[in-house]
Amino acid sequence: MIKIGLTGWGDHPSIYRTNSTRNEKLFDYSGHFPIVEVDTSFYAIPSNHNIEKWLKETPDNFQFIVKAYQGMTGHLREENPYETRKEMFDAFRQCAATFQKANKLAMVLVQFPPWFDCSTKHVQYIRYIKEQLIGFPVAIEFRNRTWYSTERKNETIQFLKDNGFIHTVCDEPQAGVGSVPFVPEVTAKRALVRIHGRNVFGWRNSGSTENWREVRFLYDYNEEELSDLANKRLQLEQKCEEVFVLFNNNSGHHAAKNAKTMQQMLDVHFEGLSPKQLDFFEGEF
């Protein structure tokens, strides 16, 4: 089974009704896709009030991929708002558990930064992550090429498999050590694929220019590229029970369009979506 979605639901104008309000965007989104990545949890762990609201706004079989808080992954550069590491992980576990109790947690995504290389201390930290998130399905995403070097690739995949982690397969710009190759390996019953675009310039210059967030994921996949990716998804499906595909190339609002095109190529139909409400002057009477 292949499920396709986007990273976040708040910035995809092509899938909203023209009269939708900000608070209705998730409902509109869930009329198109069965999964979504909660990317806001990377910046701040959401309150239980907000999570309950999201759960109520989505169909029963809708699922969330919850991104780990930046303080858990080494991204945080400001002062940590949590006094202790235990307090931080307790807060995130409570967040993930709320999704899980509603049967809407697909997985927790732990994305490590580009400087998180393949080293003994980082392997030990991943083991710590496992202990802290026991009971939750956890996907690991690397952004450092050393994990997939000729000497370490097989060990990396086996390590993830032995520890019950979901391997995150990435399609992203090939821009040196701070990027990873496309490695279609499955380590659990589920596989996660994140599609970041292929903007080498934006990837290499992230953080160095004022508008870097606007160009980092600026990429529109053409039909040939999407067809190739679709075939690779089918290959992954043969190795596991479910493949989750997330399009993250949204700097230019291309993610939704590319995701819809891949869905058509794969001839995948999602059931149980939210009803698509017609605009007042749309349709026949």
C-alpha positions in Angstrom: 0.0 0.0 0.0 1.3 3.4 -1.0 0.2 6.6 0.8 1.1 10.0 -0.5 1.1 13.3 1.3 2.9 16.6 1.9 5.0 18.2 4.6 2.6 20.4 6.5 -0.9 21.4 5.4 -0.9 25.2 5.7 0.8 26.4 2.5 -0.7 24.6 -0.5 -3.1 27.0 -2.1 -4.0 24.8 -5.1 -5.9 22.3 -2.8 -8.0 24.8 -0.7 -11.5 26.0 -1.5 -11.4 29.7 -2.5 -13.4 30.7 0.5 -11.5 28.6 3.1 -10.3 30.2 6.2 -6.9 29.5 7.9 -8.6 27.2 10.4 -10.1 25.1 7.6 -6.9 24.3 5.7 -6.4 20.9 7.4 -9.9 19.8 6.6 -9.4 20.8 2.9 -6.1 19.1 2.9 -7.6 15.8 4.2 -9.9 15.8 1.3 -6.9 15.2 -1.0 -4.4 13.2 0.9 -4.5 10.5 3.6 -1.3 11.5 5.4 0.6 14.6 6.4 3.8 15.5 8.2 3.4 17.7 11.3 6.4 20.0 10.6 5.4 22.5 13.2 6.4 20.1 16.0 10.0 20.6 14.9 9.9 24.2 16.0 7.7 23.8 19.1 6.0 20.8 20.6 2.3 21.4 20.0 -0.2 21.6 22.8 -2.7 18.9 23.5 -5.4 21.4 22.7 -4.1 21.9 19.2 -3.5 18.2 18.6 -7.1 17.3 19.7 -8.4 19.9 17.3 -6.3 18.4 14.4 -7.6 14.9 15.3 -11.2 16.1 15.2 -10.8 17.9 11.8 -9.5 14.7 10.0 -11.2 11.5 8.9 -10.9 8.3 11.1 -8.2 6.7 8.9 -6.1 9.9 8.4 -2.6 9.6 9.8 0.1 12.1 11.0 3.8 11.8 10.7 5.1 13.8 13.7 8.5 15.4 13.3 10.7 15.3 16.3 11.4 18.6 18.1 14.7 20.3 17.2 16.0 20.1 20.7 15.9 16.3 20.4 17.9 16.2 17.2 20.7 18.7 17.7 19.3 21.4 15.5 18.4 23.9 18.3 20.7 26.9 18.4 18.8 29.1 20.8 18.3 28.4 24.5 16.3 25.2 25.1 12.9 26.2 26.7 13.0 23.0 28.7 15.0 22.9 31.8 16.1 19.3 31.4 16.4 16.8 28.6 13.9 14.6 30.5 11.3 17.3 30.6 11.7 17.8 26.8 11.3 14.2 26.0 8.4 13.8 28.4 6.6 16.7 26.6 7.2 15.1 23.2 6.1 11.7 24.3 2.9 13.2 25.6 2.4 14.8 22.2 3.0 11.6 20.2 0.9 9.6 22.6 -2.1 11.8 21.9 -1.9 11.0 18.2 -1.3 7.3 19.0 -4.3 7.0 21.3 -6.5 8.2 18.4 -4.9 5.6 16.1 -3.6 8.5 13.9 0.1 8.2 14.5 1.9 6.8 11.4 5.3 7.4 12.9 7.7 9.8 14.6 10.2 11.3 12.2 13.7 12.0 13.7 15.6 14.0 11.2 19.3 14.6 12.1 21.2 17.7 10.9 24.0 17.7 8.3 26.7 17.7 10.9 25.4 14.5 12.6 27.9 12.2 11.0 28.5 8.5 11.3 30.4 8.2 14.6 30.4 6.2 17.8 28.9 9.1 19.9 26.1 9.6 17.4 25.3 5.9 17.2 25.0 5.9 21.0 22.7 8.9 20.8 20.4 7.1 18.3 20.2 4.3 20.9 19.2 6.9 23.4 16.5 8.1 21.1 15.2 4.5 20.9 15.0 4.3 24.7 13.2 7.7 25.0 10.7 6.9 22.2 10.0 3.2 23.1 6.5 2.2 22.1 6.4 4.6 19.1 7.2 3.7 15.5 10.3 5.9 14.7 11.7 6.8 11.3 15.3 8.0 11.1 16.5 10.5 8.5 20.1 11.3 7.9 21.5 14.4 6.3 25.2 13.4 6.3 26.6 11.2 3.6 29.0 9.3 5.9 26.2 7.0 7.0 26.0 5.7 3.4 29.7 5.5 2.6 30.9 2.3 1.0 32.3 1.2 4.3 29.3 2.0 6.4 26.2 1.7 4.3 25.4 -1.9 5.0 26.1 -1.4 8.7 23.8 1.6 8.8 20.9 -0.3 7.3 21.5 -3.3 9.6 21.7 -1.0 12.6 18.4 0.5 11.8 16.9 -2.9 11.2 18.2 -4.4 14.4 16.8 -1.5 16.4 13.4 -1.5 14.8 13.8 1.9 13.1 12.1 2.9 9.9 14.6 3.9 7.2 13.9 7.3 5.6 14.7 7.2 1.9 15.4 10.6 0.5 15.4 12.2 -2.9 17.4 15.4 -2.5 20.1 17.5 -4.2 23.5 15.8 -4.4 25.5 18.5 -2.8 28.4 17.0 -0.9 28.6 15.5 2.6 25.6 17.5 3.8 23.3 15.5 1.5 22.5 11.7 1.1 22.0 9.5 -1.9 18.8 7.8 -2.8 19.1 4.5 -0.9 16.0 2.3 -1.5 16.5 0.0 1.6 13.7 -1.1 3.9 14.3 -1.8 7.6 10.8 -2.3 9.0 7.2 -3.1 7.9 6.9 0.5 6.8 9.1 2.7 4.7 9.2 6.5 4.5 10.2 8.5 1.4 10.8 12.2 1.7 11.1 14.1 -1.6 13.0 17.4 -1.1 13.6 18.5 -4.7 16.9 18.7 -6.5 17.9 22.4 -6.1 21.6 22.0 -5.6 22.2 25.8 -5.2 19.5 26.2 -2.6 20.7 23.2 -0.6 24.4 24.3 -0.5 23.6 27.9 0.4 21.0 27.2 3.1 21.2 29.8 5.9 23.8 31.9 4.0 21.2 34.2 2.4 18.3 36.1 3.8 15.7 34.2 1.7 17.3 30.8 1.9 14.1 29.2 3.2 12.3 30.3 0.0 14.8 28.7 -2.3 16.0 25.6 -0.5 13.1 23.5 -1.6 12.4 25.3 -4.8 12.0 22.6 -7.4 9.4 21.3 -9.8 9.8 17.7 -10.8 9.1 17.0 -14.4 7.1 14.0 -15.6 10.2 11.9 -16.4 11.6 12.4 -12.9 8.3 11.7 -11.3 7.8 8.5 -13.4 11.3 7.3 -12.3 10.4 8.0 -8.6 7.1 6.3 -9.0 8.8 3.1 -10.2 11.2 3.2 -7.3 8.2 3.5 -4.9 6.7 0.4 -6.4 10.0 -1.4 -5.8 9.9 -0.4 -2.2 6.3 -1.6 -1.8 7.5 -5.1 -2.7 9.8 -5.1 0.4 7.4 -3.9 3.1 3.7 -3.5 4.0 3.3 0.3 3.6 5.2 3.0 1.8 4.6 6.6 3.0 5.7 9.3 0.5 6.0 12.9 1.5 6.7 15.8 -0.9 8.7 18.6 0.7 9.6 20.6 -2.4 7.2 23.4 -1.6 9.2 26.7 -1.8 7.3 27.4 -5.0 4.1 25.5 -4.2 5.1 22.6 -6.4 4.6 19.8 -3.8 0.8 19.3 -4.1 1.0 19.3 -7.9 3.8 16.8 -8.0 2.2 14.6 -5.5 -1.1 14.5 -7.5 0.9 13.6 -10.6 2.6 10.7 -8.9 -0.7 9.5 -7.6 -2.1 9.4 -11.1 1.0 7.6 -12.4 0.7 5.0 -9.8 -3.1 4.8 -10.3 -3.6 5.0 -6.5 -7.0 6.0 -5.1 -7.3 7.0 -1.4 -10.5 6.1 0.4 -12.1 7.7 3.4 -10.9 11.3 2.7 -12.8 14.3 3.9 -15.6 15.4 1.6 -14.6 18.1 -0.9 -17.0 20.9 -0.5 -18.0 22.8 -3.6 -17.7 26.6 -3.8 -21.0 28.4 -3.9 -21.0 29.0 -7.7 -19.3 25.7 -8.5 -21.0 22.6 -10.0 -24.4 22.1 -11.5 -27.8 22.8 -10.0 
